[in-house]
Amino acid sequence: MPPMIRQLLFSAFVAASLLATGCASVVNGHVQSVSVTTRNQSEPVTGAQCSLLNDKGTWYVTTPGSVSVQRSFGALTVACTMAGQPPGTATATSATTAAVFGNVLVGGVIGAGIDVATGAAYDYPNVIAVEMGRSTIVSPPPSSASARTSTTATRHCSQPACPT
């Protein structure tokens, strides 16, 4: 095979490989570090055993602590227990990252599809605070770019239908 054709094929292979890789996969990856803290009536609780569960797997951490979880569109449920404390649960919703929108423009539908399938298109809040004795919903800030610098918004509700 002539060198020019070989070089052309190699360049096409490299270009196709780059386009087939999702942008958010490259920028964010499909794994995210999440920190978990526990408290009871605003007082820190240390040593609680927590399990984190989404549709991609289950992870464990002792509070306060951090664990790497696989990103997903689905919510991340954090259930914590500790002797002498009532159990606490926090449900962290995911948000679409800004990188996936850029990927639609640059990498097309294939790259965006890869990001969605691997979970790289989504972010969870960086810090999840679990209130022992309560069930809470933790939402990431509206923009994933601010998710890295903003505080987590927590909504407490014990009514059957919570107002928004």
Secondary structure in CASP SS format (residue, H / E / C, confidence):
PFRMAT SS
TARGET T0000
AUTHOR 0000-0000-0000
METHOD secondary structure of the structure
MODEL  1
M C 1.00
P C 1.00
P H 1.00
M H 1.00
I H 1.00
R H 1.00
Q H 1.00
L H 1.00
L H 1.00
F H 1.00
S H 1.00
A H 1.00
F H 1.00
V H 1.00
A H 1.00
A H 1.00
S H 1.00
L H 1.00
L H 1.00
A H 1.00
T C 1.00
G C 1.00
C H 1.00
A H 1.00
S H 1.00
V H 1.00
V H 1.00
N C 1.00
G C 1.00
H C 1.00
V E 1.00
Q E 1.00
S E 1.00
V E 1.00
S E 1.00
V E 1.00
T E 1.00
T E 1.00
R E 1.00
N E 1.00
Q C 1.00
S C 1.00
E E 1.00
P E 1.00
V E 1.00
T C 1.00
G C 1.00
A C 1.00
Q E 1.00
C E 1.00
S E 1.00
L E 1.00
L E 1.00
N E 1.00
D C 1.00
K C 1.00
G E 1.00
T E 1.00
W E 1.00
Y E 1.00
V E 1.00
T E 1.00
T C 1.00
P C 1.00
G E 1.00
S E 1.00
V E 1.00
S E 1.00
V E 1.00
Q E 1.00
R C 1.00
S C 1.00
F C 1.00
G C 1.00
A C 1.00
L E 1.00
T E 1.00
V E 1.00
A E 1.00
C E 1.00
T E 1.00
M E 1.00
A C 1.00
G C 1.00
Q E 1.00
P E 1.00
P E 1.00
G E 1.00
T E 1.00
A E 1.00
T E 1.00
A E 1.00
T C 1.00
S C 1.00
A E 1.00
T E 1.00
T C 1.00
A H 1.00
A H 1.00
V H 1.00
F H 1.00
G H 1.00
N H 1.00
V H 1.00
L H 1.00
V H 1.00
G C 1.00
G H 1.00
V H 1.00
I H 1.00
G H 1.00
A H 1.00
G H 1.00
I H 1.00
D H 1.00
V H 1.00
A H 1.00
T H 1.00
G C 1.00
A C 1.00
A C 1.00
Y E 1.00
D E 1.00
Y C 1.00
P C 1.00
N C 1.00
V E 1.00
I E 1.00
A E 1.00
V E 1.00
E E 1.00
M C 1.00
G C 1.00
R C 1.00
S E 1.00
T E 1.00
I E 1.00
V E 1.00
S E 1.00
P C 1.00
P C 1.00
P C 1.00
S C 1.00
S H 1.00
A H 1.00
S H 1.00
A H 1.00
R C 1.00
T C 1.00
S C 1.00
T C 1.00
T C 1.00
A E 1.00
T E 1.00
R E 1.00
H E 1.00
C C 1.00
S C 1.00
Q C 1.00
P C 1.00
A C 1.00
C C 1.00
P C 1.00
T C 1.00
END
